[in-house]
């Protein structure tokens, strides 16, 4: 970005005889070189000023950096300081050349030689400690001066290094700071909600808060430590935000329970009353089945399922009076599950007893349907069918009813109807 026109200048310094000795530039060559170098200086100056104005540079300079980011910024800051010092040395040479040319409207050979040395020779004094490796020996630097072209090349390298490091930090902050701020705001909102519910500390919320504090410190002071394969890694932030979302949903549910508690209490109370009613019906059905069904083999229905549920409601009321809504929400959820299980158990008991009575009713209905079919077929006076019907009816309408025998007699009655129907069809 900063590389300039030094090669064009160097090409004008060779002796025309081809012997390779440096020759002074012509007046036109000097003027051409100065115009190019002035333009080059303006572009370099603009680039450096723009770099200094970057918000990321100001942020890096003002932040309390640590770790990887601190190490890389110190390297970049050192290179940036050297770049400015080198640019200052570069400008001094250029200004000296411009002043010399301005003082000599018609420069003689000595002046042209001096100008050529400034524009294409080793005229730029390097800042302390910045002698390139190729100019060093085991005993130290041999040369502390470089050409304008070499100065531009060194400045370009330094500029690219600084710009690359600044861009990396800026990309990391851009990717991490906004999600961090959203997470922090989410934590504050969730913490306020938790405090409004019971005023006590929430262990999981505290754990997430500690993780978020550590992560916030890392994002603000060492964002480059969170870069993986050239890209900012938001994995830890994503996990924190997911945990906060879960906590927020849970606490939101607690808040809704607090606000709608009377409605929820009425609903769970109605469910417990349904448990009691179903238990009663199951006991009645069980007693009826014992009286009306022969050898029912029924287990006794459950009893007292609603009593511990009502005790839990009383415990909930004590938590409510103490304002312990978070604990209360967990207990309420447990009560809901227990009420559902109790109701399903009572319904199961009812189905077992009622199922036997329903089976007897079904067999009675099928018997009358087969009798009506026999009458339609003109078999109402058939002796065998009349006997089977009477036997089945006696079993089904006698208490206790033997369902197994009734099922067998009914099946025989059905087969007899089919057989008689076939014989009638054959005769026809």
N, C-alpha and C positions, 0 to 999 in steps of 0.2 A: 504493500500500500504506500510505503514511504520511499520506495526505490526511485532514483532519479536519473540524471543525465550525465553522470561522470564519465561513462564510456565514450560519449561524443567528444568530451574535452580531451581525454587521454589520446584519442586518435589523432589529435591535431599537434601533438608534441614530438612526434618522431622527426628526426633529421631527414630532409628531403634527399640527401645523398644516400640514404639507406644504411648508414654506418651504425644506426641505433642510438646515437647520442641525442640527448634531449635538446630540442631547439625551441626558441621563444615562439609564442603564438603571434599571429598577425593581429593588427588592431581590430580588423573585422571579426577574427576568431574570438578575441577577448570579449568584444561587445556581444557577440552571439552567446558565448558561454555565460556571461553575466546575466543576460536576459533569462536564459533557461534556469540559472541557479536562483535568481530572485523568485521566479514562479514556483520553483521547487520548494524554496524556503516557506512561501506562503501556504502551500499545500501541507507541508509538514507541520507548520504552526497550527493550522486549522484542525488537523487530525489530532494533535496533542491536546488542544483546548477542548475539543469534543470529547476525547477520552476522559479528561478530568471532570467534565460536566456530567458524566454518566452517573445515574442514581446509585448504581451498584458500587461504583468506586467510592462515593461518599458514604454509602452504608458500610462498606468494608473498612474504610478509614475510621469510622466512628464507632463501630461495634467492638465489644469485648470478645474477640475471637479466641478460639481454643483449638487444639488438636490439628487435624489435617488442614482445615481452612486457615488457621493461623500460620502454619508452616508455608503453605502455598502463597498466602497473601504477603508474608514477609519477603519471599523470593520476588514476587511481582512488584512489591513496593520498592525494593532495592533496584530492580531493573528499571522501574519508572523514574526513580531519582537519577540513575545513571543516564537514562535517555535524555532527561532535561539538561543535565550538565554537558552531555555531548552535543546537544542541540545548541547550547549557549556557546560552546567552543566553535562549533560549525558556523554560527552566525557571526562571531567575531572575525573569523577569517574572511567571510564573505563581505562584511562591512568594511574591513581593511582594504579589500580589493576594490570595492566600489569607491571608497574615498580616494584611493590612489589613482583610479581611472578618472575620477571627476577632477582631480588636480592636474591631470595631464591630458589636455584636449588632443595634443599631437604627441603621443608617447614615443620616446626614443627606444633604442634597442635595450638599454638597461632597464627602463621602466617595463617594457614588454616582457623582458626576462623575469623581472620580479613578479609581475602579474601572472605569468605562466606558472611560476613556482607556487603562488598562492592558490591558483585555480586547479592545477593538476599535480602539484607535488605534495609531499608529506608536510602539510601546513597546519593540520588540525592536531592540537595537543590533547592527548587522551586524559580523561580524569584519572585521579589516583586509583590504582588497582584495576584499571580496565584495559591493560595492554593485552591484545589477543594472544592466544596460545602460540600461534605461528611466529610471533615476534619475541618469544621467550626462549631462554636457554637455561641450562642447569644453574648458571650463576645469576639468573634474573633477566628482566626485560632488556633487550638490546635497543629497542626503538620505542619512544613514547609518542611518536607522531604518525598520523595516517593521512591519506588523501581525503578530499571532500567526498569522493565516491565511496570510499571505505567507511567513512563516517555515516553516510546515508544507509549503507548496508547494515552496519551495526545497529543504527537506530531502528531500522525496519525489523530486524530480528527481535530487538527488545520490545518494540511496539506489539508485534504479533504475539509474543509470549504473554505480555501483560493483558492484552485484549482477550486472549484465550482463557486466562485464569479468571478474569473479571466476568466473562460470559458464562463460564462454568458455575461460578458462585451465584450469579444472577439467575441462571436457569434453575438452580437448586432452590433458591429462596422463592422464586416464582411458583414452583411446583409444590412447595411445602408450607409456606407461610399461610396461605389462604385456608387450606384444610386444617392447619393447626388452629387458626383463629376460630374457625367454625366449631372445631372440637372443644376449644376452651369455652366458647359461648354456650355450647350444648351442656358442658359439665356444670357451668354456673346455673343454667336454667334447671337442670336436674337436681342440683344441690338445693336450690331454693324450694323446689317442689318437695323434696325429701324432708327438709326442715319444717315445712308447713304441715306435713302429715303427722309427725310425732316428735319433732324437735330433737331427736337423738341421732347419733352418727350411724351411717349406713356402711357396713364393712366393705362391700363390693364397690360402692361409690368411692370410698376412701382409697381403695386399691387402684381404681382407675384414675383417680385424681393424682396419686403419686406417680403413676406411669406417665400421665400427661405432663406433669411438671418436669420430669426428667427429659421427656421428649421435646418439650418446648425449649428447654435450655439448650439442648443439642441442636435443634433447628436454627435457633437464633445465633448461636455462637460457633457452630461447626457444621454447617449444612453439607459441606462436601464429604463429610464422613458417611452421609446417607446416600451417596451416589453409587450405584452399582452398574457396571458395564456401560458407563457413560450416561446413565439415566437416573434421576432421583427416585429412590425407593420409598414409596408411601405405605408400605406394608404395615409397619407399626402404627402409623396414624389411622389406617383403615381399620385395624383391629380395635383400636381405642374407640373410634367413632361407632363401630358396630356394637361394642359393649355398652356405650352410652345410649344408643338407640334401644337396645334391649332393656336397659335399666329405666329409661324414660317411659317405654311402653308399660313396664311393670308398675312403676309408680303412678303413671297416668291411670292405670286400671284401679289402683288403690284409691286415687282421688275420686274416680267415678263411683267406686263403691261407697266412699264416705258421703258423697253428695246424693247418692240414690239409695242409701242404706235402708230407709223405711220401706221402699218398694221391694228391695231384695229380701228384706226380712219377711215381708208379707208373702213373698213367693216361696221362700224356703219353709215357712210355717205351713203354707197350704200343702206343700209336698209332704211334709211330715204328717199332716192330717190325712193325706191320701194313703200314706203308709199304714196308719192306724186303721183306716176304713178297709183297706185291702186285706190286712191281717184278720180283721173281723169276718169279712166275707170268706176268707180262706178257711177259718175255723168252722164257720157255718157249713160251708161246702164239704169240709172234711167229716163233720158230724152226720150230714145227710148221706154222704157216700158210705160211711160205716153202716148206717141203718138200711140203706136201699140196695147196696151192691154186695154180692157174696164174695168174701175173701178179696177185698180191694188191694191188699198189700201196699197201703199208702203210708209214707212216713208222716209223723205228726207235723203240722205246720209250725213255722217259727212263731215265737211269741215275744212280745216286749221289744220289738225292733225300734219303736219310736221313742222309748224312754231315754236311752243315751243321747239320742239326737236332740231332744228337748233340753237335756243337761248341757249340751254344747251351746245351745242358744243362750242359756243363762251365762255361760263363760264368755261368750261374745259380748254380751251386754256389759260385763265388768271391764273388758278391754276397751269398749266404746267409751265408757265413763272416764277411763284413764287416758283417753286420746291416743292409744297405741294402735294407730290405723294400719301401719305396715304389718305388724304381727297379726292384727285382726284379719287382714285380707288373706293371709296364708291360712289361718284357722277357718275362715269362711269358705275358702276353696275346698278345704278338707271336708267340711260339713256338707257341702254340695255333693261331693263325690260319695260320701257315706250315705246321704239320703237317697241318691240314685241307686246305690247298691242295695239298700234296704228295700226300696220300692220294687226293684226287679226281683229280689228274693221272695217278697210277699206275693208278687204276681205269679211267680213260678209255683209257689205252694197252691195258689188258687187254681192255676191251670191244671195241676195234677188231680185235684179232687173234682173240680168242675168237669174235667175231661172225661171222667168215668160216667158221670151223669149225662153229659152230652152224648157219649157213645150209646147209652141206653136209649136216649131219645132218637138218635139216628136209626138204630135198629128198629125201633117201633115204627118210624116213618117208612122205612124200606119195606117192612112187613105189610103195611096197609097198601103200599104202592103195588107190591106183587099180587096182593089179593084183588085189587082193582083190575090188574092186567088179566088175571085168570077169569074174572067175570066177563071182560071184553071178548075173550076167546071162547066163551060159552062153556067154561069149565067150573062154574060156580057149584055145580052139584057133584063134581068129582069127589069120590069118597076119600081117596088117598090125599088129595090136596086139602080137603076139609079137615082131615086128621092132622096133617102137618101144620096147618094154620092154627088150629086149636092148641097144639103143643107149644108152638112158638109164642102164641099170645099168652098162654099161661106162664111161661118162663119170664117173658118181658114185663108182665104186669103183676108179678109176685115179688114181694120184698122178703129177704134181700134177693136181688136179681143176679142169676148166674150168667154173666156176660159171655163166657166161653161157650156154655151150652146153647145160649140164645143165638150166638153167631153160627154155630154148627147147624142147628135146626133151620135157621133162616136160609142158609146155603142149600140145605137139602130141599126145602120148599121151592126155591128158585129153580133148582135142577129138575124137579118134578114138573114144574110148569113148562119148562123148555121141552122135556120129553113128551108131554101130552100134546104140546103144540106141534111137534114133529109128526106124531102119529096121526093127528087130525089132518095135517097137510098131506100125508101119504095116502090116506083113504080117499081124499078128494081127487 
